[in-house]
Amino acid sequence: MSDMERLHRIKYMIQQRKCVPIEDFLDELEISKATFKRDLEYLRSRSKADIEYDRFLGGYKFKDGSDINKIEMPGLWFSEKEATALVLMQHLLSSLDQAGLIGPHIEPLTAIIDGILGQSETSAKELRKRIKVIGMGSRKNSIENFSEIGAALLKRNRLEIAYYSKGKGEDTNREISPQRLIYYRENWYLDAYCHLRNDLRSFAVDGIRSAVLTNKKAQEVAEKDCHEHFAESYGIFSGKATQRAKLRFTPEHSRWVAGEHWHGQQVGSFDKDGYYNLEFDFNQDPELIMDILKHGSGVEVIGPVSLKNKVKAELEKALKGYA
């Protein structure tokens, strides 16, 4: 932890907890008492922070009536427009993170930004109140597992996981080499090399029951190979593309679909009658079929025949339910 980060952390801890014992500073910041005393003196003399020791409460706190927003913290300084952009970015990230995986880790940033904008007419709290992000289809994830996954990605070590596959309804124990973490359609996924299957796999984070960081070095996979396996196929159902989807949307549905991103290498065009033709490569089709079905009669599968037959079968089964 850098000196600047430590100073901000001390201010944040007192601001959040009101009164903090010295032992908490030493444990959480992993510093000596001498280092804490030097940081405290810097905050008092250079940053004009009115911090005092309360013998009755047994900890350090801001003096009653002191203005926390006037504390001159070291580090980067932002104009009001730049700080406003930071507020919007932080709030959008927190709002999208419905599972609460990142939120707890960016709270210190929130406090710093609030301090920067504290004296402006448009406060950070007012901005957050005026922006609402509604997440759909997010699933609950484990913060503990997320932390282990993050550590494995940074240290480039393997993970031992207990994984539940919703598609197959089965539990397996695996050793994996994490490659990257993906946020897709309101949920988190981990792209990794699976040593059980000896191949690349994508794991839903909410399906990871437990995760243990090992001392074994992760098996590195070239970015090009990851891209071919995970990015060229449709959606999160990865694998090297083996088929090409050809869809035809009615003029009414084309107004929306023409502006949508379905695939990184998609090709779309309008015909003379206003229909929108969309083509892209894919491998596995469960997610693709769901996206096609939500357009109902507004789309027709031109090819391949196997995809067309699967969509047709799903529509027939749905129709039977209303018989």
C-alpha positions in Angstrom: 0.0 0.0 0.0 1.4 3.4 -1.0 1.8 6.3 1.4 -0.9 8.3 -0.4 -3.3 5.3 -0.3 -2.6 4.8 3.4 -3.4 8.5 4.2 -6.7 8.3 2.3 -7.5 5.0 4.1 -6.9 6.5 7.6 -9.3 9.4 6.8 -11.9 7.0 5.3 -11.7 4.7 8.4 -12.3 7.6 10.8 -15.0 9.1 8.6 -16.9 5.8 8.4 -16.5 4.5 11.9 -16.5 7.9 13.8 -13.9 6.6 16.3 -11.1 4.1 15.6 -8.8 2.4 18.1 -5.1 2.5 17.1 -5.0 -1.3 17.0 -7.5 -1.3 14.1 -5.2 1.0 12.1 -2.2 -1.1 12.7 -4.0 -4.4 11.8 -5.9 -3.2 8.7 -3.1 -1.1 7.3 -0.4 -3.5 8.3 1.9 -0.8 9.6 3.9 -0.1 12.8 2.9 2.4 15.5 5.7 4.7 14.4 4.4 4.8 10.8 0.9 5.5 12.0 2.2 8.4 14.2 4.0 9.9 11.2 0.9 9.6 9.0 -1.2 11.1 11.7 1.2 14.1 12.1 1.1 14.6 8.3 -2.7 14.6 8.2 -2.8 17.1 11.1 0.0 19.5 9.9 -0.1 19.3 6.1 -3.7 18.3 5.4 -5.3 20.3 8.1 -7.2 17.3 9.5 -8.6 18.0 13.0 -8.0 14.5 14.3 -7.8 13.9 18.1 -7.6 11.0 20.5 -10.7 10.5 22.6 -9.7 8.8 25.9 -13.3 8.0 26.8 -14.1 6.3 23.5 -10.6 4.8 23.2 -9.8 5.8 19.7 -9.1 8.6 17.1 -11.8 10.8 15.7 -12.4 14.1 14.1 -12.9 17.0 16.5 -16.6 17.9 17.0 -17.6 20.6 14.6 -14.7 20.1 12.2 -15.3 20.3 8.5 -14.1 17.0 6.9 -14.6 18.4 3.4 -11.9 21.0 4.0 -9.2 18.4 4.6 -6.5 18.9 1.9 -5.6 15.3 0.9 -2.5 14.6 -1.2 -2.7 13.0 -4.6 -4.6 13.7 -7.8 -6.9 16.7 -8.1 -9.8 16.9 -10.4 -11.9 19.7 -11.8 -15.6 19.7 -10.9 -16.5 18.2 -14.3 -13.8 15.5 -14.0 -15.0 14.7 -10.4 -18.6 14.6 -11.7 -17.6 12.1 -14.4 -16.0 10.0 -11.6 -19.2 10.0 -9.6 -21.2 8.8 -12.6 -18.7 6.1 -13.4 -18.6 4.9 -9.8 -22.4 4.9 -9.4 -23.0 3.1 -12.7 -20.5 0.4 -11.7 -22.1 0.0 -8.3 -25.6 -0.1 -9.8 -24.6 -2.7 -12.4 -22.9 -4.8 -9.7 -26.2 -6.2 -8.4 -24.4 -9.1 -6.7 -22.3 -6.8 -4.5 -19.0 -8.2 -5.7 -17.2 -4.9 -6.4 -19.2 -2.5 -4.3 -17.5 -3.2 -1.0 -14.1 -2.7 -2.5 -14.8 0.8 -4.0 -16.4 2.4 -1.0 -13.1 4.2 -0.2 -13.2 5.8 -3.7 -16.8 6.9 -3.0 -15.7 8.7 0.1 -12.8 10.4 -1.7 -15.1 11.6 -4.5 -17.7 12.9 -2.0 -14.9 14.9 -0.4 -13.9 16.4 -3.7 -17.4 17.5 -4.6 -18.5 18.3 -1.0 -18.4 22.0 -1.5 -20.0 22.2 -5.0 -23.5 23.1 -5.7 -24.1 19.7 -7.4 -23.1 17.2 -4.7 -22.1 13.6 -5.4 -25.1 12.4 -3.4 -27.5 14.5 -5.5 -26.0 13.1 -8.7 -26.4 9.5 -7.5 -30.0 10.2 -6.6 -30.8 11.4 -10.1 -29.4 8.3 -11.8 -31.0 4.9 -11.6 -29.8 1.7 -13.2 -32.2 -1.3 -13.3 -30.5 -4.6 -13.5 -32.4 -7.6 -15.0 -31.6 -11.2 -14.5 -28.7 -10.8 -12.2 -27.9 -13.7 -9.9 -26.5 -13.8 -6.3 -22.7 -14.4 -6.1 -20.3 -15.1 -3.3 -18.0 -12.2 -2.3 -15.6 -14.6 -0.7 -15.2 -16.5 -3.9 -14.9 -13.3 -5.9 -11.9 -12.2 -3.8 -10.2 -15.6 -4.3 -10.8 -15.4 -8.0 -9.4 -11.9 -8.2 -6.3 -12.9 -6.2 -5.8 -15.9 -8.6 -6.0 -13.6 -11.6 -3.5 -11.1 -10.2 -1.0 -13.7 -8.8 -1.5 -16.0 -11.9 -2.0 -19.0 -9.7 -4.4 -21.9 -10.0 -7.7 -22.3 -8.2 -9.3 -25.5 -6.8 -13.1 -25.0 -7.1 -16.3 -26.9 -6.3 -18.5 -26.1 -9.3 -22.2 -26.7 -9.8 -23.4 -26.7 -13.5 -27.0 -25.5 -13.8 -27.2 -26.9 -17.3 -26.2 -30.4 -16.3 -27.4 -30.3 -12.7 -24.2 -31.8 -11.5 -21.3 -30.9 -9.0 -17.7 -31.4 -9.9 -14.3 -30.6 -8.2 -11.9 -29.0 -10.6 -8.5 -27.4 -10.8 -8.5 -24.4 -13.1 -6.1 -21.7 -14.4 -8.1 -18.4 -14.5 -7.5 -16.3 -17.6 -10.0 -13.4 -17.3 -13.2 -12.3 -15.5 -16.2 -11.4 -17.7 -19.3 -9.3 -16.8 -22.0 -10.4 -19.2 -25.8 -9.8 -19.1 -25.8 -8.8 -15.4 -23.7 -11.7 -14.3 -20.1 -12.7 -13.7 -18.2 -15.5 -15.6 -14.7 -16.8 -15.3 -12.8 -17.8 -18.4 -10.3 -20.4 -17.4 -8.3 -23.5 -18.5 -9.8 -26.5 -16.9 -7.3 -29.2 -15.9 -10.1 -31.7 -15.5 -11.3 -31.3 -19.1 -7.9 -30.3 -20.5 -9.6 -27.4 -22.4 -10.8 -23.9 -22.0 -14.1 -23.4 -20.1 -16.3 -20.6 -19.0 -17.6 -20.8 -15.4 -20.6 -18.9 -14.0 -19.2 -17.3 -10.8 -22.5 -18.0 -9.0 -22.0 -21.7 -9.7 -18.6 -21.7 -7.9 -19.5 -23.2 -4.5 -16.0 -22.7 -3.1 -12.7 -21.6 -4.3 -9.2 -22.2 -2.8 -6.1 -20.4 -4.1 -3.2 -22.8 -4.6 0.6 -22.2 -5.0 0.7 -23.8 -8.4 1.3 -21.4 -11.3 -1.5 -21.0 -13.7 -1.3 -22.4 -17.2 -1.1 -19.4 -19.5 -3.3 -19.3 -22.6 -2.4 -17.0 -25.5 -4.8 -14.1 -25.9 -5.3 -15.1 -29.5 -6.5 -18.6 -28.4 -8.8 -17.1 -25.8 -10.3 -14.8 -28.4 -10.9 -17.6 -30.8 -12.5 -19.8 -28.2 -14.5 -17.3 -26.2 -15.1 -14.3 -28.5 -15.8 -15.6 -31.9 -18.8 -17.7 -30.9 -22.2 -16.3 -30.0 -22.5 -15.0 -26.4 -21.2 -16.8 -23.3 -21.7 -20.2 -24.8 -18.2 -20.4 -26.1 -16.2 -22.6 -28.4 -14.6 -22.2 -31.8 -17.3 -21.2 -34.2 -18.6 -24.1 -36.4 -21.8 -22.7 -37.8 -23.2 -19.5 -39.3 -26.6 -18.1 -38.2 -28.7 -16.2 -40.8 -31.7 -14.4 -39.3 -34.3 -12.2 -41.1 -36.2 -9.6 -39.0 -39.5 -7.9 -40.0 -39.4 -4.2 -40.7 -41.0 -3.5 -37.2 -38.4 -5.4 -35.3 -35.6 -4.2 -37.5 -35.9 -0.7 -36.0 -34.4 -2.1 -32.8 -32.3 -5.0 -34.0 -30.4 -2.9 -36.6 -28.8 -1.0 -33.7 -28.1 -3.9 -31.4 -24.8 -5.7 -30.9 -25.3 -9.5 -31.2 -21.8 -10.6 -32.2 -18.4 -9.1 -32.6 -18.2 -10.0 -36.3 -21.8 -9.7 -37.2 -22.9 -8.6 -40.7 -26.3 -6.8 -41.1 -28.1 -5.2 -44.0 -31.6 -4.1 -45.1 -33.3 -5.4 -48.2 -35.6 -3.5 -50.5 -38.7 -4.4 -48.5 -37.3 -3.1 -45.2 -36.4 -6.5 -43.7 -33.1 -6.7 -41.8 -30.8 -9.7 -42.4 -28.3 -10.5 -39.7 -25.4 -13.0 -40.0 -22.8 -14.2 -37.5 -20.8 -17.3 -36.6 -21.6 -19.4 -33.5 -20.9 -22.8 -31.9 -23.4 -23.7 -29.1 -26.9 -22.4 -29.6 -28.9 -22.4 -26.3 -28.5 -18.7 -25.7 -28.9 -17.8 -29.3 -32.3 -19.7 -29.4 -33.5 -17.7 -26.3 -32.6 -14.5 -28.1 -34.4 -15.5 -31.2 -37.5 -16.7 -29.4 -38.0 -13.3 -27.6 -38.7 -11.8 -31.0 -41.5 -14.2 -31.7 -43.1 -13.7 -35.1 -40.7 -10.8 -35.7 -37.9 -13.0 -36.9 -37.3 -16.0 -39.2 -34.3 -18.3 -39.0 -33.0 -18.7 -42.6 -30.1 -21.0 -41.6 -28.6 -23.3 -40.6 -31.4 -26.0 -40.9 -30.5 -27.4 -37.5 -31.0 -24.1 -35.7 -34.2 -23.5 -37.6 -35.6 -26.9 -36.6 -34.7 -26.3 -32.9 -36.5 -22.9 -32.9 -39.5 -24.4 -34.6 -39.6 -27.3 -32.0 -39.5 -24.8 -29.1 -42.3 -22.8 -30.7 -44.4 -25.9 -31.1 -43.9 -27.0 -27.5 -44.8 -23.5 -26.3 -48.0 -23.6 -28.4 -49.0 -26.9 -26.9 -49.0 -25.3 -23.5 -51.7 -23.0 -24.6 -53.8 -25.7 -26.3 
